[in-house]
Amino acid sequence: MFKSSHLGNLYLYSLGRYALDVIFSLINVTKGQSILLPRLICREVVDCIKEFGAQPVYYDVTRRNLMPEISESNYSSAKAVILVNYFGFPQDLSQYSTYKNNSSVVLIEDNAHGYLSRDVRGEYLGARADYGIFSPRKTLTIPNGAMLYIRQKDRVNLPRQPECTPAILTYKQSLKKLLRKRNSWGNLVLGGILLTKRLLWMFRFPKNNSGSGLSPLRIPINPWSGLKETLENLDEEGESSRRRALYIHFEQELVGIGYEKVFEKLPTFCVPYGFPFYSDDSQIGPAAAIARKQGLGVMKWPDLPDSPEGELPLYYRQLYLINFQV
């Protein structure tokens, strides 16, 4: 992606959350306006909407393939619509485009999971809508790194590119990178760490609901000074092939023992963030053991915004991922 013709339309940040902040500023999101987004979403996106005083309006996605279920009436009062390429799998833009043609709504493509991924026509995800958000830091083990894509630069007051600053891996990133070597000792130790982390997650303390409830950003907006060089030198073909091979491997392993995969098939040009599947919390052990053999871990995704337990479809809370990041 970074080597493509889209380079001139990209702005670098430390986190995708900052890119979304900039988009909302560029399109003049104000108090009381509505932002249409999927209910299956990380809480950070909702936090950003609320910080602008806007109102999140949700649509659901299907259990198989996580496709949007949106009615035309949802678009009537929306300032912007956020679509998500879950786990690097391309959303079909036809439904969004049909309604967008009849309104002035701004379309934002959240492609945090899909760096390097393209749709069946070969078009890069994140570069198909009015604005796009990338988070290479979620694909690669780097200190930080996100990008904002602006499709039509002549129609907006362009943002200022934040100064790049030095940064280092956190101790957690450094440890994972050290242990994710292809040897039995590293995989064994990493597997133990990941298992302990999963157990701690299951018994974590309740979230603090005091104050505004908005999650603070812990690092500044400035992107890592090595981000551009890292992306320029990345073996994109090799990384894409590695991820596709891992997906096929885990698809055979997990579906073969009864787990339900999220996506019906792996599309051409799709570079998966990981292998997503459904599981009850009590049944996750065998999948975690299979992931550990490859030095990888299982995570639950996403960190959903606070909502009444019965308000969300059950499968939103059963979504797990084997993360391919190394």
SULTA-V656598 format. One record per residue. RES is the residue in one letter. PHI is phi as a letter, one per 30 degrees, with the letter a starting at -180 (none if undefined). PSI is psi in whole degrees, 0 to 359 (* if undefined). D_CENTER is the distance of its C-alpha to the mean C-alpha in Angstrom with 1 decimal. Layout:
res->{RES;RES}
phi->{PHI;PHI}
psi->{PSI;PSI}
d_center->{D_CENTER;D_CENTER}
//
This chain:
res->{M;F;K;S;S;H;L;G;N;L;Y;L;Y;S;L;G;R;Y;A;L;D;V;I;F;S;L;I;N;V;T;K;G;Q;S;I;L;L;P;R;L;I;C;R;E;V;V;D;C;I;K;E;F;G;A;Q;P;V;Y;Y;D;V;T;R;R;N;L;M;P;E;I;S;E;S;N;Y;S;S;A;K;A;V;I;L;V;N;Y;F;G;F;P;Q;D;L;S;Q;Y;S;T;Y;K;N;N;S;S;V;V;L;I;E;D;N;A;H;G;Y;L;S;R;D;V;R;G;E;Y;L;G;A;R;A;D;Y;G;I;F;S;P;R;K;T;L;T;I;P;N;G;A;M;L;Y;I;R;Q;K;D;R;V;N;L;P;R;Q;P;E;C;T;P;A;I;L;T;Y;K;Q;S;L;K;K;L;L;R;K;R;N;S;W;G;N;L;V;L;G;G;I;L;L;T;K;R;L;L;W;M;F;R;F;P;K;N;N;S;G;S;G;L;S;P;L;R;I;P;I;N;P;W;S;G;L;K;E;T;L;E;N;L;D;E;E;G;E;S;S;R;R;R;A;L;Y;I;H;F;E;Q;E;L;V;G;I;G;Y;E;K;V;F;E;K;L;P;T;F;C;V;P;Y;G;F;P;F;Y;S;D;D;S;Q;I;G;P;A;A;A;I;A;R;K;Q;G;L;G;V;M;K;W;P;D;L;P;D;S;P;E;G;E;L;P;L;Y;Y;R;Q;L;Y;L;I;N;F;Q;V}
phi->{none;d;c;d;d;d;e;d;c;c;b;c;b;d;b;d;e;d;d;d;e;d;e;d;d;d;c;i;d;b;e;j;d;c;c;d;a;d;d;d;a;d;d;d;d;d;e;d;d;d;d;d;i;d;c;d;c;c;b;c;b;d;d;d;i;h;d;d;b;b;c;d;d;d;d;e;c;d;d;a;b;c;c;b;d;e;h;i;d;d;d;d;d;d;d;d;d;e;d;d;d;c;a;c;d;c;c;c;c;d;c;e;c;c;d;i;d;b;d;d;d;i;d;d;d;j;b;c;c;d;b;b;b;c;b;e;d;d;c;c;d;b;e;a;l;b;b;c;c;c;d;b;d;d;c;b;d;d;d;d;d;d;d;d;b;d;a;b;d;d;d;d;d;d;d;d;d;d;d;d;c;d;b;d;d;d;d;d;d;d;e;d;d;d;d;d;d;d;d;d;d;d;c;d;d;e;d;d;c;d;i;d;i;d;d;d;d;c;b;d;d;d;d;d;d;c;d;d;d;d;d;d;c;d;d;d;d;d;d;d;d;d;d;d;d;d;e;d;d;d;d;d;d;d;d;d;c;j;d;c;d;d;c;d;a;c;d;e;i;d;c;d;d;a;c;d;a;c;a;d;e;d;c;d;e;e;d;d;d;d;d;d;d;c;i;c;b;c;b;c;b;c;d;d;d;d;a;e;e;d;d;c;e;e;d;d;c;c;d;b;b;c;d;d;d;b}
psi->{314;343;3;181;354;357;320;347;10;142;139;142;174;321;150;332;322;322;319;321;313;318;312;325;318;325;6;51;130;170;134;344;156;142;121;127;160;146;334;91;153;147;334;326;317;321;317;317;315;328;334;1;8;170;119;130;124;149;156;166;154;158;313;122;356;48;146;146;91;137;156;331;334;333;344;324;10;136;322;156;129;126;149;127;84;126;25;5;132;131;144;117;353;319;317;316;324;315;325;326;340;15;175;17;144;133;124;125;108;105;38;329;354;29;131;347;145;163;182;341;357;9;134;133;143;349;23;350;187;319;150;149;130;150;79;336;340;347;319;153;90;160;316;174;120;163;146;130;131;117;314;91;336;352;359;160;110;142;161;134;118;147;137;141;154;150;159;161;146;165;328;315;317;317;316;319;323;317;340;44;153;69;155;322;312;316;321;312;314;319;319;320;315;322;316;318;319;319;320;322;318;331;25;159;150;152;145;117;13;161;210;337;358;137;130;151;128;348;153;171;338;128;157;136;339;4;311;313;320;316;324;325;359;134;86;320;318;317;321;316;320;315;320;321;319;319;313;320;310;331;314;317;311;317;327;339;18;359;151;123;156;317;139;322;164;109;157;137;356;130;99;141;327;196;107;145;168;142;146;150;324;347;12;344;307;322;319;322;321;319;321;331;336;9;24;166;164;136;152;137;144;181;92;148;155;133;157;142;320;358;332;146;143;323;342;327;1;12;120;162;135;112;129;4;135;*}
d_center->{16.1;17.6;21.0;21.0;22.9;20.0;20.5;22.8;20.3;17.7;17.8;16.5;15.3;14.5;11.3;9.0;10.9;14.0;13.1;12.7;16.0;17.7;16.8;18.4;21.3;21.9;22.1;24.2;22.4;25.1;26.1;26.4;24.4;21.9;18.2;17.2;13.8;12.8;14.1;11.3;9.0;8.5;11.9;11.1;10.6;13.9;15.5;15.2;16.8;19.5;20.3;21.4;23.5;21.8;21.5;18.4;19.5;17.6;17.6;16.9;15.4;17.5;17.6;18.0;15.4;13.5;15.4;16.1;19.4;20.6;24.2;25.7;27.0;23.5;23.5;27.0;26.2;22.5;22.0;18.5;16.2;12.4;11.1;7.7;7.5;6.5;6.4;7.7;10.5;12.1;12.9;16.6;17.4;21.0;20.8;19.2;21.6;24.6;24.3;23.2;26.4;28.4;26.9;25.9;22.4;19.7;16.7;13.3;10.7;7.1;6.0;3.6;3.7;7.1;9.4;12.8;12.2;14.8;16.2;19.6;21.4;19.9;18.1;15.0;11.9;11.2;15.0;16.2;16.3;18.0;15.2;11.9;9.2;8.1;7.2;9.7;10.3;7.5;9.5;12.8;14.8;15.7;16.7;14.1;12.9;11.0;12.5;13.7;15.2;18.3;19.9;23.4;24.2;27.8;26.9;25.4;26.6;24.5;22.8;24.2;22.3;22.1;24.2;22.6;23.8;24.2;22.0;22.0;19.9;20.0;22.4;19.7;18.0;21.5;22.6;19.9;20.5;24.2;24.2;21.9;24.9;26.2;29.0;30.0;30.6;27.2;25.4;27.8;27.2;23.4;23.6;25.7;23.5;20.4;22.8;24.1;20.7;20.0;23.4;23.0;19.8;21.9;24.6;22.9;24.6;23.9;21.8;24.1;24.5;26.9;26.7;24.2;21.4;19.0;17.0;18.4;16.8;18.3;18.3;19.7;18.2;19.8;17.9;19.2;22.3;21.5;18.2;20.0;22.3;19.8;17.9;21.3;22.6;19.7;21.1;18.5;20.7;21.1;17.5;16.7;19.7;18.9;15.6;17.3;20.2;18.4;16.8;20.4;21.9;19.8;20.2;24.0;24.2;22.3;23.4;26.8;27.2;26.1;22.3;20.7;17.9;15.4;15.9;19.4;19.2;17.4;17.9;19.6;17.6;14.3;12.8;10.9;8.2;10.8;13.2;12.3;15.5;17.5;19.9;22.0;21.7;25.3;24.7;21.8;24.3;25.1;21.5;21.0;24.3;23.3;20.1;22.3;24.7;22.1;21.4;17.9;16.8;15.6;13.2;12.8;9.6;8.9;11.3;12.8;15.0;18.6;20.5;23.6;23.2;24.6;22.6;19.5;19.9;20.5;18.0;15.1;16.5;17.2;13.7;13.5;11.8;13.6;11.5;13.0;12.6;16.2}
//
